[in-house]
Every structure is written in structure tokens, then in C-alpha cells.
Amino acid sequence: MPRLDLNTLIDLDALLTEGSVAGAARRLNISAPAMSRRLAHLRDALGDPLFVLAGRKLVPTERALNLQERVRAAVEDVRGLLVPQTLDLATVKATLVLRANDGFTGVWGIRLAERLVAEAPGVRLRFMPRAEKNFEFLRSGSADLELGVLDIDAPEIHNRALFDTRFVGVVRQGHPLIVQGRPVTVDDFVRWPHIGASRRGLACGPVDDALAVLGAERRLTAVAPGFQSALTMACASDFIATVPEVFARWTAPTLPLAIFPLPVSTPVVHVTMAWHPRRHADPLHRWLREHVLALSRELTA
């Protein structure tokens, strides 16, 4: 195959459009001798003179006339590929897949969906549970965005911190633990049965580690698959749920719950969003990330 590049295609388009070396030179803002050299290169590459003398002027050959429309279309296609993408939210149709726990999906996700309805009615959100801690879903393109407590061990994965939070205790409104009207002590805390929250069914966590330092142990009677279900169960019983404060406060307007500080100290929870480089410059994905970040700031203010 002859050595051709995109500039060669543009040269040919200019010659076919202008019908002369001088006109093509003006169109490309180069000298006439330089354009003549480019015409010679094209003749050699295509095996056709392309333009021949008819009296004192050049006229296109049959091959040149046959190429004209195809070359024009090819140049326009290339230019369309290389210009920055634009986003028309009113007409775009797409499905965005987010991996997140049920705390995000149940409370935070609906707020994002409300914004989609207003700004991008043709975009659909699909939430996936985070059953495994890995980035294969982002790498394969099965998910567009991952939200949660993420261990970023993949150097190619982009990430952005959303907010920090701590664990709090949650019980139903009117629970005797809160009616006492005083701070909850370790003895108070371990006296009642507890609901844990773990997508992997783990029975121990940061709260249990903190209690063990004090020589105490809670009675973990049930383990829910996520924070949202743990909160729902606690509000329908005398059980205590322990969840990140931000999820408890997001849910407070919709469930009859009471929130109290834990009698032990637990680590700060860092919540992050992550995405693959292939989606980094995509206008729709950038719009999604901006809304996720804005919502996180609003809901944690």
C-alpha cells in the first residue's frame, strides 16, 4: 500500500474541489510549488495523472471525477471523528450502570434519577450491587461508575473522593435506649440485640473491634446484606443497627428512626467514586460524575 496519510487525503480533496493547483494552494494556505509537489505525490500514489492539460488549463481525469464525491465524504467523516464531542442532554439516549451498595441505591440514587428526568429524560440508570471488591466491571465496560469504600489498587483507575463519615447507632423512635434521655454507654449498647450490615455476610467489623478493646461484646443476632435493609429492620424492632452516619441521616426523613453517637470510637469511612480511563473524556460520563459529586456535597453539607 502506498504511504499515505490524512493530509494526503485533504490535499486531494482541495485539488478536486478547486480544480487547479493555484486554487488548492490558496485553500490550504501553502505555496503553488509546494502544492505541485503534493500533486506529483498523489499521481505517483494513485497511478493516475488526476489532472491533465486541455489547452492552457488543467482538467480532471475520469479517475479524479470518480473519486471526488468519495474523497469529500471521507474528509468530512474524518473531521467529524476528530472534533470534540458535544452532548445534547435533551435527546441523548443511553443506559448508565453504577455499582453501589443499597444505601446509595435506596436514598441517594433516587435523587440522581430525579435530575435525570429533568435534564436527560432519555438516560436510564441501572444500579448493580457491589458483591465483590474489584474493578473488573469497570475494565470490561459492564459498569460505568463505582461508588463506595474502595481500595484503589489499580493504577489505571480514575477516582474522586466524595465524602467522609463515621458509624452511628440507629434504633426505632421511642426505643427505651433513647427514652432514657442520657448518652448511650457501652453497657447500654451491648444490652440490646444488634443487626449487622455486610454484603458478604461478615459477623464482625469495626464496632466489634472497638468493643473488644474495652473487653465488651455485642449480641449480633442478624446480619443484613446492606445498610438500607439494616435500617428498615431496626425501625421495625428493638434491635440496634450500626451504619455510617450519612446513610442514617439521608434515610431519617423516610423512616421512624433515632440516631445516637456510638459509645466507642470507630475509623472514618472514606466514600469514593471510581471509573475507567475509557470513559474519562466522554461528555455524558463527565456530566454523570459532576452530578454525583454535587449531590454528595449537598447531602453531606
Legacy VTK file of the C-alpha trace (Angstrom):
# vtk DataFile Version 3.0
C-alpha trace
ASCII
DATASET POLYDATA
POINTS 301 float
0.000 0.000 0.000
1.446 3.448 -0.850
2.495 5.667 2.042
-0.498 7.960 2.527
-1.739 9.966 5.488
-4.752 12.130 6.267
-3.006 15.208 4.894
-2.723 13.453 1.539
-6.482 12.950 1.538
-7.016 16.633 2.354
-4.639 17.622 -0.471
-6.620 15.507 -2.929
-9.917 16.984 -1.721
-8.575 20.532 -2.179
-7.375 19.771 -5.721
-10.638 18.108 -6.720
-12.716 20.931 -5.217
-10.710 23.837 -6.678
-9.791 22.200 -9.989
-6.354 23.850 -10.083
-3.001 23.793 -8.305
-3.186 27.543 -7.582
-6.695 27.291 -6.128
-5.782 24.288 -3.963
-2.659 26.129 -2.740
-4.754 29.120 -1.669
-7.293 26.818 0.021
-4.560 25.090 2.059
-2.563 28.301 2.618
0.631 26.943 1.040
2.722 27.967 -1.986
1.916 26.861 -5.519
5.263 24.957 -5.881
4.514 23.056 -2.642
1.066 22.159 -3.972
2.626 20.976 -7.240
4.904 18.628 -5.291
1.882 17.254 -3.450
0.071 16.684 -6.742
3.103 14.750 -8.010
2.995 12.594 -4.865
-0.702 11.897 -5.389
-0.155 10.975 -9.047
2.539 8.527 -8.032
0.473 7.021 -5.205
-2.743 6.625 -7.219
-1.162 5.680 -10.558
-3.171 8.331 -12.407
-2.321 11.880 -13.572
-5.545 13.172 -11.919
-5.294 16.461 -13.873
-4.214 16.921 -17.490
-3.799 19.933 -19.742
-6.693 20.902 -22.008
-5.404 23.915 -23.856
-3.958 26.206 -21.167
-5.868 24.799 -18.190
-5.917 21.615 -16.154
-8.949 19.376 -16.274
-9.655 16.341 -14.072
-9.249 12.842 -15.423
-12.066 10.308 -15.312
-10.431 8.750 -12.222
-10.383 12.138 -10.482
-14.054 12.746 -11.252
-14.965 9.312 -9.897
-13.027 9.992 -6.683
-14.400 13.467 -5.989
-17.554 12.601 -4.009
-15.932 9.710 -2.151
-12.944 11.823 -1.105
-15.228 14.661 0.027
-17.272 12.214 2.162
-14.121 10.635 3.628
-12.688 14.030 4.632
-15.957 15.036 6.295
-16.081 11.722 8.175
-12.535 12.208 9.455
-13.226 15.777 10.529
-16.324 14.566 12.374
-14.241 11.993 14.233
-11.597 14.481 15.312
-13.757 17.354 16.561
-14.656 17.478 20.293
-17.806 15.575 21.208
-20.897 17.569 22.052
-23.690 16.455 24.352
-27.358 17.183 23.800
-28.934 16.069 27.074
-32.436 16.586 25.760
-32.043 13.986 23.006
-29.314 11.578 24.158
-30.434 8.001 24.827
-28.206 5.795 26.985
-28.072 3.485 29.991
-25.571 4.297 32.739
-24.596 1.442 35.048
-23.486 2.214 38.616
-22.134 -0.318 41.109
-23.135 0.722 44.634
-24.492 -0.646 47.882
-28.158 -0.401 48.784
-27.593 2.748 50.855
-26.735 4.655 47.694
-29.374 2.943 45.612
-32.251 3.414 48.053
-31.727 7.019 49.102
-29.102 8.734 47.006
-29.933 7.021 43.702
-33.461 8.404 43.533
-32.143 11.956 43.838
-29.861 11.344 40.867
-32.766 9.828 38.929
-34.839 12.955 39.597
-32.129 15.064 37.996
-32.008 12.752 35.001
-35.738 13.168 34.430
-35.324 16.937 34.428
-32.157 17.213 32.321
-31.726 13.985 30.334
-35.043 12.150 30.033
-33.584 9.609 27.594
-30.904 8.403 30.043
-31.619 5.397 32.250
-29.798 4.493 35.487
-29.134 0.866 36.314
-27.690 0.021 39.723
-25.670 -3.132 40.358
-24.810 -4.496 43.825
-21.143 -4.469 44.822
-20.882 -8.157 45.701
-17.128 -8.221 45.008
-14.418 -5.656 45.657
-12.690 -5.461 42.284
-12.629 -3.237 39.222
-13.269 -5.879 36.563
-16.740 -4.446 35.898
-15.187 -1.062 35.088
-12.428 -2.636 32.996
-14.847 -4.734 30.959
-17.297 -1.863 30.435
-20.086 -3.686 32.326
-20.252 -0.734 34.757
-19.684 2.978 34.171
-19.118 4.140 37.741
-18.342 2.503 41.082
-19.348 4.090 44.400
-18.409 3.104 47.923
-15.479 2.383 50.237
-12.941 1.462 47.571
-9.436 0.082 47.878
-7.872 1.617 44.771
-5.149 -0.918 43.922
-5.389 -0.474 40.144
-3.151 2.361 38.856
-5.202 2.961 35.694
-8.495 3.528 37.533
-9.549 7.165 37.998
-11.121 8.086 41.340
-12.524 11.074 43.233
-13.296 11.358 46.946
-16.990 12.067 47.645
-17.276 12.396 51.433
-16.101 11.063 54.812
-18.430 9.762 57.512
-18.433 7.769 60.767
-20.573 4.985 62.184
-23.555 5.814 64.396
-26.177 3.761 66.213
-29.765 3.668 64.978
-32.932 2.447 66.718
-36.622 2.956 66.184
-38.234 6.111 67.554
-39.414 5.516 71.118
-36.819 2.827 71.794
-36.053 2.518 75.553
-32.371 3.099 74.847
-33.144 6.670 73.711
-36.037 7.322 76.088
-33.563 7.184 78.974
-32.501 10.671 77.879
-28.804 10.260 78.558
-25.742 9.324 76.463
-25.630 5.665 75.486
-22.933 3.819 77.430
-21.089 0.656 76.432
-23.232 -1.329 78.903
-26.410 0.136 77.376
-25.149 -0.595 73.902
-24.366 -4.284 74.429
-27.538 -4.963 76.439
-29.738 -4.950 73.326
-29.600 -7.293 70.297
-27.897 -5.963 67.188
-28.296 -6.057 63.393
-25.102 -6.047 61.345
-24.750 -4.994 57.723
-22.430 -6.831 55.340
-22.847 -7.709 51.688
-20.532 -10.698 52.325
-22.340 -11.790 55.488
-19.461 -10.937 57.823
-20.363 -11.091 61.516
-17.615 -8.776 62.814
-16.498 -5.287 61.893
-15.022 -2.020 63.222
-17.634 -1.738 66.010
-16.793 -5.215 67.306
-13.071 -4.422 67.206
-13.621 -1.241 69.251
-15.758 -3.081 71.799
-13.163 -5.852 72.134
-10.542 -3.286 73.178
-12.830 -2.438 76.111
-13.468 -6.085 76.904
-17.071 -5.894 75.709
-19.023 -7.799 73.081
-22.366 -7.085 71.419
-25.005 -9.693 70.631
-25.190 -9.764 66.834
-28.450 -11.562 66.162
-28.911 -10.781 62.440
-26.724 -9.701 59.524
-28.447 -7.736 56.738
-26.975 -7.524 53.211
-26.714 -3.719 53.338
-27.227 -0.560 55.370
-30.653 0.242 53.974
-32.112 -3.126 54.911
-30.449 -2.962 58.360
-32.106 0.413 58.985
-35.513 -0.912 57.916
-35.174 -3.918 60.222
-34.111 -1.762 63.173
-37.081 0.565 62.730
-39.443 -2.404 62.963
-37.907 -3.916 66.124
-35.938 -3.251 69.288
-32.672 -4.159 67.568
-29.785 -1.699 67.182
-28.295 -1.098 63.746
-24.847 0.421 63.259
-24.415 2.258 59.959
-22.436 5.205 58.521
-23.949 8.456 59.758
-24.532 9.887 56.281
-26.791 6.958 55.325
-28.734 7.220 58.572
-29.351 10.945 58.099
-30.326 10.524 54.431
-32.884 7.920 55.494
-34.177 9.748 58.583
-36.920 11.685 56.712
-38.455 8.433 55.418
-38.141 6.041 58.391
-39.144 6.411 62.087
-35.593 6.156 63.405
-33.485 7.748 66.116
-29.736 8.293 65.705
-27.234 8.293 68.576
-23.421 8.527 68.865
-21.645 5.246 69.491
-20.044 4.749 72.905
-16.842 3.581 71.146
-14.596 5.191 68.559
-14.549 3.734 65.032
-12.470 4.636 61.956
-13.589 7.274 59.488
-15.323 5.839 56.419
-13.996 7.280 53.118
-16.506 7.079 50.248
-15.152 7.383 46.706
-16.287 7.096 43.111
-14.132 5.334 40.503
-14.239 4.945 36.718
-12.163 3.554 33.867
-9.994 5.833 31.655
-12.033 4.873 28.562
-14.951 6.906 29.930
-12.932 9.786 31.386
-13.396 12.220 28.467
-16.898 11.097 27.499
-19.262 14.103 27.880
-22.162 12.029 29.250
-19.942 10.293 31.789
-18.415 13.614 32.833
-21.926 15.001 33.312
-22.789 11.974 35.479
-19.681 12.403 37.651
-20.390 16.094 38.142
-23.912 15.322 39.380
-22.671 12.562 41.694
-20.139 14.944 43.214
-22.658 17.798 43.538
-25.243 15.536 45.189
-22.659 14.181 47.620
-21.750 17.719 48.654
-25.393 18.706 49.081
-26.336 15.645 51.103
-23.328 15.870 53.411
-23.427 19.627 53.947
LINES 1 302
301 0 1 2 3 4 5 6 7 8 9 10 11 12 13 14 15 16 17 18 19 20 21 22 23 24 25 26 27 28 29 30 31 32 33 34 35 36 37 38 39 40 41 42 43 44 45 46 47 48 49 50 51 52 53 54 55 56 57 58 59 60 61 62 63 64 65 66 67 68 69 70 71 72 73 74 75 76 77 78 79 80 81 82 83 84 85 86 87 88 89 90 91 92 93 94 95 96 97 98 99 100 101 102 103 104 105 106 107 108 109 110 111 112 113 114 115 116 117 118 119 120 121 122 123 124 125 126 127 128 129 130 131 132 133 134 135 136 137 138 139 140 141 142 143 144 145 146 147 148 149 150 151 152 153 154 155 156 157 158 159 160 161 162 163 164 165 166 167 168 169 170 171 172 173 174 175 176 177 178 179 180 181 182 183 184 185 186 187 188 189 190 191 192 193 194 195 196 197 198 199 200 201 202 203 204 205 206 207 208 209 210 211 212 213 214 215 216 217 218 219 220 221 222 223 224 225 226 227 228 229 230 231 232 233 234 235 236 237 238 239 240 241 242 243 244 245 246 247 248 249 250 251 252 253 254 255 256 257 258 259 260 261 262 263 264 265 266 267 268 269 270 271 272 273 274 275 276 277 278 279 280 281 282 283 284 285 286 287 288 289 290 291 292 293 294 295 296 297 298 299 300
